[in-house]
Amino acid sequence: MIKSFNVHNMLAVQNYMSSGSIFLQSLLDGHSNILSTPALYSREIFKIWNNSLSLNKSNLIEFFIESLPWFDPDKTDVDNGLNRLGKKANEIAVIDKKKFTNILSLLLIDFDSRPSRKTFLQACHIAYALTLERNINKNSLYILFPIHTQSKQIAKYAIEDYPNIKFLYTIRDPKVLLNSLIKRHIKLNLNLKHPLPESQIRHLILNKVRVDGDIEVFGDNPYFNEKSCQFKAVRLEDLHESPKKTMQLICKWLSIPFEKNLLKSTFNGKQWWNKPASGQLSGFDINKINEKLTFLSKLDVIRVDFLNSKKRQVWGYKKKPNFLLKVLECFVFFVCFLIPFKSELLKLPSKFLALEFLMSYKIFRSNEYLIYLKKIENIKTKCLFRNYANELIEKKIGVNKTAEVIIHYDLSDNINIELENVRNFKKGQVNSFVFKIKKGLKKKRIIIFDTFVLLSRIILFLKFFFLIRLGMIKALMNVRKAKFVDLLKNK
């Protein structure tokens, strides 16, 4: 049965940090020549396959169904807003498990034993589309794979199955991108575990992601330089400013027809309202390309532009400077080299990071007061990091309301949530949080150890300050040999 579908290639969508890759996928959702799943739902398919190598056909199907987030409401990707789909933003991105299983089994009915990786992953994506009763073109199909900053090894797997695979990157002006990243970092409380702005600048100029274990990613350059013609990029600014023209250009590159639904932002055919951390928005917005650089000073902008000068020229954000301008930019950069970025001064590294640093030394590990503080910070970080507590609140009152939230906790990681002043959502409003430790558990402050924690935060500030400068030097040393992905253009 699967032989009646011609899945001839794969389209791998890559992000340059927060550059609109999920938005691009939402525009490609439902195209008759593209087999896609929402946001990052298929990101782990090659890893899941590798974990299933010992299984026979029937166990393989069962294993994939249990491993994928396609069916279970509790596995819904709330970070990417897949719990707020539809006109009223109250639907979730799941499909019927039983229907999918029946279709997948039917597609693989001609296989007595375990199918190949390529065949099985094709069958999964075809079954997904048929479960949604999508109108797909059997004669010419792409699988959309959200590679999304995965390792080079994952890209190799994709190329093994599809030698002519096409990698489509979304990119954005680096200074606007950095500002957006810092805003997101603060909104999702990522600074509790990852330093601000060292982790963002490191990602921007060195392609290293501290959030994911400091792995190397390929957000602005091809995974394989020898196949660079298969790697192209579209600018987020162009998607918002000239949506039809940009989507037609993508269709031409993919050799597929332009369809009207490419101008609608959906997942599973339901209206998508953007990531919660990026504000409620569906579709195109010219204002997205004119964002105020709230978290960057004018000096920060000069430095970011200088560090990304070659990249910005390749992507059409900057004309090639003359010799005098180059000398001036270089002079300003090095004169201001040690001046902190605006976002470096927003917050000291968190107490969570400070306590981890302090208690890495044997002399402090058994201190009862520091253990007490660490338990408190663990609970606060667990609740606030990536807006986990917000997700719990949304499940209680919905996504269209906000509240004042009181979190009562003990030292055994138990929490109770109390809601006050529940009201309808208005633009700019967010849930406010107050933490209250349960009666009898609060200890008196010990000034000397509180001082140690503060000193640790200052030490970490200095550590990350110099790591940023070291990263900038490395980026400048590597700039000549850097190869950036080319912009998709009309020939």
Backbone torsions as a table, in degrees:
resi	resn	phi	psi	omega
1	MET	NA	-38.6	-177.6
2	ILE	-66.9	-22.0	-179.0
3	LYS	-67.3	-13.8	178.1
4	SER	-80.8	-4.0	177.9
5	PHE	-111.0	127.2	179.3
6	ASN	-99.2	88.2	175.7
7	VAL	-91.4	94.0	-167.5
8	HIS	-93.3	-12.9	-176.3
9	ASN	-160.6	173.3	178.5
10	MET	-126.0	141.2	173.0
11	LEU	-111.5	112.1	179.2
12	ALA	-97.1	119.9	-180.0
13	VAL	-96.0	124.9	-177.9
14	GLN	-116.7	144.2	179.1
15	ASN	-106.3	145.8	168.9
16	TYR	-102.9	80.6	-173.2
17	MET	58.4	-133.1	-177.1
18	SER	-90.9	78.2	-171.0
19	SER	-121.1	13.1	174.7
20	GLY	93.0	20.3	-179.7
21	SER	-65.3	-39.8	178.2
22	ILE	-66.7	-38.3	176.0
23	PHE	-60.4	-44.9	177.9
24	LEU	-60.5	-43.3	177.8
25	GLN	-60.5	-37.0	179.7
26	SER	-65.5	-28.7	177.7
27	LEU	-75.7	-31.8	180.0
28	LEU	-82.4	-10.9	-179.5
29	ASP	-59.0	126.9	173.9
30	GLY	87.9	-2.1	175.3
31	HIS	-64.2	138.7	-172.2
32	SER	-67.0	-15.6	179.3
33	ASN	-104.5	5.8	-175.9
34	ILE	-126.7	126.8	175.1
35	LEU	-96.2	110.1	-175.5
36	SER	-132.4	157.6	171.5
37	THR	-122.5	161.9	-174.6
38	PRO	-65.4	138.3	170.3
39	ALA	45.7	-117.8	-175.4
40	LEU	-102.9	20.8	-175.4
41	TYR	-61.4	-25.4	-179.5
42	SER	-108.8	11.8	-174.2
43	ARG	-62.1	-32.9	-172.9
44	GLU	-97.6	14.3	-170.9
45	ILE	-61.7	-38.2	-179.9
46	PHE	-71.5	-35.9	177.2
47	LYS	-67.3	-41.0	178.5
48	ILE	-63.3	-41.5	177.4
49	TRP	-58.8	-46.3	-179.4
50	ASN	-61.1	-29.7	178.9
51	ASN	-82.0	-2.6	-175.2
52	SER	-115.3	12.3	-169.6
53	LEU	-63.3	-21.7	-178.3
54	SER	-90.3	-1.6	-172.9
55	LEU	-93.2	147.9	173.5
56	ASN	-82.0	-178.2	-172.5
57	LYS	-58.3	-50.8	-175.8
58	SER	-66.6	-41.0	177.9
59	ASN	-69.4	-30.5	177.9
60	LEU	-62.5	-46.7	179.3
61	ILE	-60.5	-46.2	-179.3
62	GLU	-63.2	-41.5	-179.2
63	PHE	-62.9	-44.5	179.6
64	PHE	-64.5	-42.1	-179.2
65	ILE	-61.8	-38.9	179.2
66	GLU	-74.7	-26.0	-175.5
67	SER	-87.2	-26.8	-176.0
68	LEU	-86.0	148.1	-179.6
69	PRO	-89.6	23.5	-172.0
70	TRP	-78.4	-17.9	-168.2
71	PHE	-119.7	-26.6	-169.8
72	ASP	-97.4	117.8	178.4
73	PRO	-56.0	-29.4	-179.6
74	ASP	-72.8	-14.3	178.2
75	LYS	-100.8	9.4	-177.9
76	THR	-59.8	136.4	-178.5
77	ASP	-78.6	89.9	-177.4
78	VAL	-75.1	-27.2	177.8
79	ASP	-57.3	-35.2	-179.5
80	ASN	-101.5	15.8	172.1
81	GLY	71.7	26.6	-179.3
82	LEU	-83.5	5.3	172.9
83	ASN	-102.9	7.1	-178.2
84	ARG	-137.8	58.8	179.6
85	LEU	-98.4	169.1	176.8
86	GLY	87.9	170.4	-176.5
87	LYS	-59.2	-33.2	-179.0
88	LYS	-100.8	7.7	179.2
89	ALA	55.0	39.7	-178.3
90	ASN	-129.3	17.5	179.0
91	GLU	-113.3	157.2	-177.1
92	ILE	-118.7	159.3	-176.1
93	ALA	-91.8	81.5	173.4
94	VAL	-134.5	157.1	175.6
95	ILE	-124.1	167.0	-176.2
96	ASP	-72.5	116.7	-175.9
97	LYS	-64.3	-44.6	-177.0
98	LYS	-64.2	-44.8	179.9
99	LYS	-63.1	-44.1	179.1
100	PHE	-61.0	-46.2	-178.6
101	THR	-60.1	-43.2	179.6
102	ASN	-63.3	-43.4	-179.4
103	ILE	-67.2	-43.7	180.0
104	LEU	-61.6	-43.6	179.3
105	SER	-62.2	-38.9	179.2
106	LEU	-67.6	-39.8	178.7
107	LEU	-62.5	-31.2	-176.6
108	LEU	-103.7	17.8	-173.7
109	ILE	-63.4	-26.9	-177.9
110	ASP	-81.1	-3.9	-178.6
111	PHE	-102.0	114.8	178.1
112	ASP	-77.0	-31.2	-179.6
113	SER	-118.0	-174.8	-177.2
114	ARG	-61.3	127.1	178.1
115	PRO	-75.5	170.4	177.0
116	SER	-70.3	164.2	178.4
117	ARG	-58.0	-47.8	-178.1
118	LYS	-58.7	-48.0	-178.9
119	THR	-63.9	-43.8	-176.4
120	PHE	-66.4	-43.2	-179.5
121	LEU	-68.1	-33.1	172.7
122	GLN	-61.7	-47.0	-178.9
123	ALA	-59.8	-40.4	179.3
124	CYS	-61.6	-43.4	-177.7
125	HIS	-73.2	-35.7	175.7
126	ILE	-65.4	-43.6	179.8
127	ALA	-61.7	-38.2	178.2
128	TYR	-60.1	-47.7	-179.0
129	ALA	-64.4	-41.4	-178.9
130	LEU	-71.2	-30.9	175.9
131	THR	-62.9	-36.5	177.3
132	LEU	-82.4	-1.0	-178.3
133	GLU	57.3	43.3	178.7
134	ARG	-78.9	151.5	177.2
135	ASN	-90.0	98.8	-176.8
136	ILE	-111.5	152.2	179.3
137	ASN	-88.8	100.9	-175.4
138	LYS	-59.6	-24.9	-171.8
139	ASN	-82.1	-15.9	-176.8
140	SER	-157.7	102.8	-174.6
141	LEU	-131.4	141.3	168.8
142	TYR	-105.6	147.7	163.5
143	ILE	-94.4	128.6	174.2
144	LEU	-89.8	117.8	-178.6
145	PHE	-114.6	114.9	178.3
146	PRO	-78.8	85.3	-176.7
147	ILE	-66.5	-37.4	163.3
148	HIS	43.5	68.5	176.2
149	THR	60.5	27.2	175.0
150	GLN	-79.2	170.9	-172.3
151	SER	-69.8	166.6	178.3
152	LYS	-62.0	-31.2	179.9
153	GLN	-63.2	-39.4	178.7
154	ILE	-65.1	-40.3	176.7
155	ALA	-61.8	-35.9	177.6
156	LYS	-63.4	-42.6	177.7
157	TYR	-58.0	-45.2	-178.0
158	ALA	-62.5	-40.8	-179.7
159	ILE	-71.0	-32.6	175.7
160	GLU	-58.9	-41.6	-178.9
161	ASP	-80.3	-33.0	-176.6
162	TYR	-135.4	86.6	-178.2
163	PRO	-57.8	-26.4	-179.9
164	ASN	-99.7	20.1	179.8
165	ILE	-50.2	148.6	176.9
166	LYS	-115.9	130.5	178.6
167	PHE	-104.4	121.0	-179.9
168	LEU	-114.2	116.4	-178.8
169	TYR	-97.4	144.8	165.7
170	THR	-103.5	135.6	-177.6
171	ILE	-130.3	171.3	-175.0
172	ARG	-157.8	152.2	177.0
173	ASP	-55.0	121.8	-173.3
174	PRO	-51.8	-38.0	-178.4
175	LYS	-69.3	-38.9	177.0
176	VAL	-67.3	-38.6	179.4
177	LEU	-62.2	-47.0	-179.7
178	LEU	-61.9	-42.2	177.7
179	ASN	-60.1	-44.0	179.5
180	SER	-64.6	-38.9	179.7
181	LEU	-64.8	-42.4	179.6
182	ILE	-64.1	-42.1	178.2
183	LYS	-60.8	-44.4	179.3
184	ARG	-66.0	-40.7	-179.8
185	HIS	-57.4	-42.3	180.0
186	ILE	-72.9	-42.8	-176.4
187	LYS	-64.4	-35.5	179.4
188	LEU	-93.4	4.6	179.7
189	ASN	57.7	33.1	178.3
190	LEU	-68.5	-21.9	179.5
191	ASN	-65.0	-14.0	176.9
192	LEU	-63.9	-33.5	-178.9
193	LYS	-114.0	-20.9	-174.9
194	HIS	-128.6	129.4	-171.4
195	PRO	-64.7	143.1	179.9
196	LEU	-108.4	128.1	-1.9
197	PRO	-102.2	19.8	-173.6
198	GLU	-57.3	-43.4	-176.7
199	SER	-66.8	-34.4	179.4
200	GLN	-72.3	-44.1	-179.3
201	ILE	-66.9	-38.3	177.6
202	ARG	-59.1	-44.6	178.2
203	HIS	-64.4	-44.1	-174.7
204	LEU	-63.5	-43.3	-171.4
205	ILE	-106.8	-18.1	-177.8
206	LEU	-117.4	-5.0	-177.3
207	ASN	58.4	38.3	176.7
208	LYS	-118.4	131.0	-176.2
209	VAL	-110.4	105.8	-179.8
210	ARG	-70.3	-32.5	-178.9
211	VAL	-60.4	-34.8	-178.3
212	ASP	-103.2	29.4	176.2
213	GLY	89.9	22.9	176.6
214	ASP	63.7	34.1	178.8
215	ILE	-79.1	158.1	175.1
216	GLU	-82.7	133.4	177.5
217	VAL	-121.0	170.7	-176.4
218	PHE	-126.3	61.2	-175.3
219	GLY	-78.6	-23.2	-178.4
220	ASP	-126.2	-1.5	-178.1
221	ASN	-133.9	154.5	-179.3
222	PRO	-64.7	147.2	173.9
223	TYR	-63.1	-35.3	-177.5
224	PHE	-134.2	111.2	-177.7
225	ASN	-62.3	-31.0	-179.2
226	GLU	-69.6	-14.8	177.8
227	LYS	-115.3	28.7	-172.5
228	SER	-59.8	-24.4	179.0
229	CYS	-67.9	-16.9	178.2
230	GLN	-91.1	2.3	-178.8
231	PHE	-114.5	121.5	177.7
232	LYS	-136.8	161.2	-177.5
233	ALA	-130.9	147.9	170.4
234	VAL	-121.0	143.8	-178.4
235	ARG	-86.5	136.9	177.0
236	LEU	-59.5	-36.2	179.2
237	GLU	-59.3	-40.0	179.9
238	ASP	-70.1	-35.4	177.7
239	LEU	-60.6	-39.3	-178.8
240	HIS	-83.2	-33.9	-175.2
241	GLU	-83.9	-39.2	-178.5
242	SER	-134.6	67.2	-172.1
243	PRO	-60.7	-46.7	-176.4
244	LYS	-65.4	-45.6	179.9
245	LYS	-60.3	-42.1	-178.4
246	THR	-68.6	-43.1	179.7
247	MET	-68.8	-33.2	175.4
248	GLN	-65.3	-37.4	178.3
249	LEU	-64.4	-42.0	177.4
250	ILE	-63.2	-44.0	179.8
251	CYS	-61.2	-41.3	179.2
252	LYS	-61.9	-42.7	179.4
253	TRP	-64.1	-36.8	-179.4
254	LEU	-85.5	-8.4	-176.5
255	SER	59.4	45.9	174.9
256	ILE	-126.2	155.9	-178.9
257	PRO	-73.9	149.8	173.3
258	PHE	-73.8	135.7	177.0
259	GLU	-126.7	148.1	-175.2
260	LYS	-60.3	-31.0	-177.7
261	ASN	-68.6	-7.1	175.7
262	LEU	-70.1	-11.2	178.9
263	LEU	-102.5	13.4	176.9
264	LYS	-118.8	138.5	-178.7
265	SER	-96.5	103.9	-175.9
266	THR	-140.6	160.5	165.1
267	PHE	-134.5	134.8	-172.9
268	ASN	55.2	27.6	179.5
269	GLY	78.9	4.4	-178.8
270	LYS	-108.8	142.4	-176.8
271	GLN	-55.9	133.1	-179.9
272	TRP	-107.1	138.2	-172.9
273	TRP	-110.1	27.2	176.2
274	ASN	74.8	171.7	176.1
275	LYS	-70.2	140.3	178.4
276	PRO	-54.2	-36.9	-178.1
277	ALA	-72.8	-12.2	-178.0
278	SER	-103.2	2.6	-180.0
279	GLY	92.4	151.6	-176.6
280	GLN	-77.8	113.8	-176.5
281	LEU	-155.8	140.9	175.2
282	SER	-131.0	122.8	178.1
283	GLY	94.3	-151.3	-172.0
284	PHE	-93.5	145.9	-179.3
285	ASP	-148.8	110.1	-178.7
286	ILE	-60.1	-25.6	-179.9
287	ASN	-68.4	-20.6	-179.7
288	LYS	-63.8	-25.3	-178.1
289	ILE	-92.7	-1.8	179.9
290	ASN	-118.0	34.2	-177.7
291	GLU	-62.6	138.5	173.5
292	LYS	-71.5	138.1	-178.7
293	LEU	-85.9	68.5	-173.5
294	THR	-60.1	-35.4	-172.7
295	PHE	-100.8	9.5	177.9
296	LEU	-124.3	133.3	172.6
297	SER	-81.2	170.4	177.6
298	LYS	-61.5	-35.5	177.7
299	LEU	-68.1	-38.3	176.2
300	ASP	-59.9	-42.9	-179.1
301	VAL	-60.6	-44.3	179.2
302	ILE	-59.6	-44.1	-177.9
303	ARG	-68.9	-42.2	179.6
304	VAL	-64.5	-42.6	177.6
305	ASP	-61.8	-39.9	180.0
306	PHE	-66.2	-44.9	-179.8
307	LEU	-64.4	-27.0	-177.0
308	ASN	-112.9	24.0	-173.2
309	SER	-59.2	-49.2	-178.7
310	LYS	-63.6	-43.2	179.3
311	LYS	-61.0	-44.1	-178.6
312	ARG	-66.9	-31.4	176.0
313	GLN	-68.8	-44.6	179.6
314	VAL	-60.8	-36.4	-175.4
315	TRP	-93.7	4.5	174.3
316	GLY	79.5	18.2	176.6
317	TYR	-90.0	-11.2	-174.7
318	LYS	-153.6	140.5	174.0
319	LYS	-82.6	156.1	-179.9
320	LYS	-65.3	122.7	-176.8
321	PRO	-75.0	152.4	175.1
322	ASN	-77.9	175.6	-173.3
323	PHE	-60.6	-45.1	-177.5
324	LEU	-63.5	-40.6	178.9
325	LEU	-65.8	-38.7	176.5
326	LYS	-59.4	-45.1	-179.8
327	VAL	-63.0	-42.8	179.9
328	LEU	-63.9	-45.4	179.1
329	GLU	-60.7	-43.4	-180.0
330	CYS	-63.9	-42.0	179.9
331	PHE	-62.5	-49.4	-179.0
332	VAL	-61.1	-42.1	-177.7
333	PHE	-60.2	-49.9	-174.6
334	PHE	-76.0	-30.0	174.8
335	VAL	-64.1	-36.9	-176.0
336	CYS	-98.9	14.0	-171.9
337	PHE	-55.0	-41.2	-174.2
338	LEU	-93.6	-0.7	177.4
339	ILE	-74.0	129.7	-177.7
340	PRO	-62.8	148.6	169.1
341	PHE	-68.8	152.8	-179.3
342	LYS	-55.2	-42.8	-176.5
343	SER	-72.7	-19.1	175.3
344	GLU	-65.4	-27.8	-175.5
345	LEU	-94.1	-0.5	-178.9
346	LEU	-68.7	-46.2	-176.4
347	LYS	-147.9	144.3	168.1
348	LEU	-71.2	157.0	172.6
349	PRO	-51.5	147.8	-170.5
350	SER	-65.7	161.6	175.2
351	LYS	-62.2	-34.4	178.3
352	PHE	-58.0	-49.5	178.7
353	LEU	-65.5	-39.7	-179.1
354	ALA	-63.3	-43.0	-179.7
355	LEU	-69.0	-36.9	175.7
356	GLU	-62.1	-42.6	178.7
357	PHE	-64.2	-47.3	-176.7
358	LEU	-63.7	-42.6	-175.4
359	MET	-84.3	2.9	170.9
360	SER	-75.0	-13.5	176.2
361	TYR	-94.6	131.9	-172.9
362	LYS	-56.1	-34.7	-175.4
363	ILE	-63.1	-25.0	-176.3
364	PHE	-102.9	-11.4	-170.0
365	ARG	-63.4	-33.3	-175.3
366	SER	-100.1	8.7	-179.6
367	ASN	-71.2	121.9	-174.5
368	GLU	-62.7	-39.5	-178.3
369	TYR	-67.8	-41.4	178.9
370	LEU	-68.0	-36.4	175.7
371	ILE	-62.4	-41.9	177.3
372	TYR	-60.1	-48.5	179.0
373	LEU	-62.4	-38.8	-178.8
374	LYS	-64.6	-40.2	178.5
375	LYS	-62.4	-41.1	178.9
376	ILE	-64.1	-46.5	-179.2
377	GLU	-67.1	-33.7	176.2
378	ASN	-60.6	-43.9	-179.7
379	ILE	-66.6	-46.4	179.7
380	LYS	-61.6	-41.9	-179.9
381	THR	-66.6	-41.5	178.2
382	LYS	-59.6	-40.3	-177.8
383	CYS	-73.9	-38.7	-171.6
384	LEU	-94.3	-30.1	-175.9
385	PHE	-62.3	129.2	-177.3
386	ARG	55.1	25.5	174.7
387	ASN	58.5	38.5	179.6
388	TYR	-57.6	-44.2	-179.5
389	ALA	-64.0	-35.8	177.2
390	ASN	-59.6	-38.9	178.6
391	GLU	-61.7	-41.9	178.6
392	LEU	-63.1	-39.9	-179.8
393	ILE	-66.2	-42.1	-179.5
394	GLU	-61.1	-36.8	178.6
395	LYS	-65.9	-28.3	-178.7
396	LYS	-83.5	-43.2	-171.7
397	ILE	-118.4	-2.2	-179.7
398	GLY	89.9	171.4	-175.0
399	VAL	-87.4	-8.1	-176.5
400	ASN	-101.6	16.0	178.8
401	LYS	-134.0	156.9	174.6
402	THR	-128.9	165.5	-177.2
403	ALA	-155.6	165.2	168.3
404	GLU	-91.5	122.9	-169.9
405	VAL	-111.4	126.8	173.9
406	ILE	-111.4	121.7	-179.5
407	ILE	-105.9	111.2	176.6
408	HIS	-91.1	131.0	-174.9
409	TYR	-141.0	158.7	170.9
410	ASP	-118.4	-171.7	-175.9
411	LEU	-92.5	8.1	177.4
412	SER	-107.7	21.0	175.5
413	ASP	73.5	18.9	177.2
414	ASN	-95.4	133.9	179.3
415	ILE	-129.7	148.4	170.7
416	ASN	-126.0	134.5	-176.5
417	ILE	-107.0	128.1	177.6
418	GLU	-116.3	132.0	-178.0
419	LEU	-110.1	134.8	176.2
420	GLU	-131.3	152.9	174.9
421	ASN	52.3	51.0	176.0
422	VAL	-69.2	129.2	-176.3
423	ARG	-144.6	162.9	178.5
424	ASN	-66.5	143.4	-177.9
425	PHE	-65.9	135.1	171.5
426	LYS	-127.1	149.2	-177.7
427	LYS	-54.0	129.8	178.5
428	GLY	95.3	-15.1	-179.7
429	GLN	-84.7	143.0	175.9
430	VAL	-138.2	163.5	174.2
431	ASN	-68.1	136.2	175.9
432	SER	-102.8	146.0	-173.7
433	PHE	-124.1	136.0	172.6
434	VAL	-129.2	130.7	179.0
435	PHE	-102.0	131.0	178.1
436	LYS	-129.4	121.4	178.3
437	ILE	-77.4	144.9	-176.2
438	LYS	-67.6	152.9	-174.1
439	LYS	-55.6	139.4	176.1
440	GLY	87.2	-5.7	-176.5
441	LEU	-103.5	-13.7	-176.5
442	LYS	-74.5	133.0	179.1
443	LYS	-104.0	154.9	174.9
444	LYS	-68.0	144.9	179.3
445	ARG	-68.2	139.8	173.9
446	ILE	-112.0	104.9	-168.8
447	ILE	-56.3	-41.0	-175.5
448	ILE	-62.6	-39.6	-179.5
449	PHE	-77.2	-32.6	173.0
450	ASP	-62.3	-36.0	177.5
451	THR	-66.7	-40.0	176.6
452	PHE	-59.5	-40.5	179.5
453	VAL	-64.1	-45.2	178.9
454	LEU	-61.9	-43.8	178.3
455	LEU	-62.6	-36.5	177.4
456	SER	-63.7	-38.6	177.7
457	ARG	-64.4	-38.8	178.7
458	ILE	-68.3	-41.3	177.7
459	ILE	-61.1	-43.4	178.9
460	LEU	-65.4	-36.7	175.9
461	PHE	-58.0	-46.6	-179.8
462	LEU	-66.0	-39.2	178.0
463	LYS	-59.2	-49.9	-177.7
464	PHE	-70.9	-30.2	176.0
465	PHE	-58.2	-47.9	-178.4
466	PHE	-76.0	-28.6	175.1
467	LEU	-64.3	-37.5	176.3
468	ILE	-61.4	-46.6	-178.8
469	ARG	-65.6	-37.8	176.8
470	LEU	-64.1	-41.0	178.0
471	GLY	-62.4	-39.2	178.9
472	MET	-64.6	-39.9	178.0
473	ILE	-64.2	-44.5	178.4
474	LYS	-59.4	-42.9	-179.1
475	ALA	-62.1	-41.9	-179.8
476	LEU	-67.7	-34.2	179.4
477	MET	-70.5	-28.6	-176.4
478	ASN	-94.1	-5.2	-168.6
479	VAL	-64.9	-32.5	-177.7
480	ARG	-66.5	-38.7	-177.9
481	LYS	-90.6	-0.4	-178.6
482	ALA	-68.5	136.7	176.7
483	LYS	-119.8	115.6	-176.9
484	PHE	-101.1	150.8	178.6
485	VAL	-63.5	139.3	-177.1
486	ASP	-80.4	150.5	177.5
487	LEU	-73.3	138.8	175.7
488	LEU	-73.3	121.2	-176.9
489	LYS	-133.3	160.4	172.4
490	ASN	-70.1	133.6	179.2
491	LYS	-79.3	NA	NA
